[in-house]
């Protein structure tokens, strides 16, 4: 039997490296060897608190949903993919997805109204990798291998598109969907609140779509310096404390401070709120020009994405998002997943360097005496599968050490 490692969350900060069997893909599925898996804010909430908002962990869960890898096996009925193909993984199984039209008891159900309308991101039956919203939970990508509907696997556009770039397709899809909802057009101006990974990608997407000006706002000067030094924003504003108790007055003063500092008296055509902070949401209302759009990223209606993955991967394979891989500041092997989450918590590493996006790699599991049997290192025991992974990974960076 083939074995693999998985980073399994059992409760707040109770992350365990476990050995699990590798199962064969079912009808309509493909098996993927996970190469790169990014840590998302929701993963961090689960790791830290055992919950993400109202979604509470009810059973052990494999985290991770921003991932890319190599196809190592095909289930019956899959003809459009091939073994050895490099793919990005769309992690949400809506009721319009193959292999998801069954409930937990195996009973079929009709597609919901949102899937019928093509807005499957709002699917009432959505099962999402690494989310505790549904039970049984659907395991995520912090493991050596996973089986996934083949309809949700997207080949990388070019040989030069790295696994780490492809792992950014999921957060990039969030920002592409937000730009669509804003009806963003070339020549317009964009203001982005929050410069975490989503905010940085929102800036990058606005630039790629022909924005005449992009401004980023945060309270973290190091993140703002990162954004501007990579050319993702034309100007930045580090918000200062506003001594005003009334929230509306505070919002109007904050927006006025931003607009005055960057010289946009009439406001911005599109405001992307990526921080999740209530004061920024309020300021966003007053920072948009008359007739402008305020997009609350990840709020229902703008939630996640639909039909964005081909566009996201095409962008990642083009020259329009140059420097976007700089967003990945730290890379660690699977057996150091706990360390990866702690890096996210701190925001800076031991050398004081900024932590933006942390990727975990399952192909360089360096476990030795860490509670898992030596020899089960993320590769299967089948040489043919191992060689296909090595061949596909050959042109990418070396992942066996932490790179900055």
PyMOL commands that set and color helices and strands:
alter all, ss='L'
color gray80, all
select helices_A, chain A and resi 41-49+113-116+120-122+150-152+163-166+169-181+197-208+221-229+247-262+278-287+309-316+324-327+334-346+383-393
alter helices_A, ss='H'
color red, helices_A
select strands_A, chain A and resi 3-11+14-21+29-38+51-52+55-56+61-62+66-74+86-89+92-93+127-128+145-149+153-155+189-193+213-218+235-238+268-273+288-296+328-333+357-361
alter strands_A, ss='S'
color yellow, strands_A
deselect
rebuild
show_as cartoon
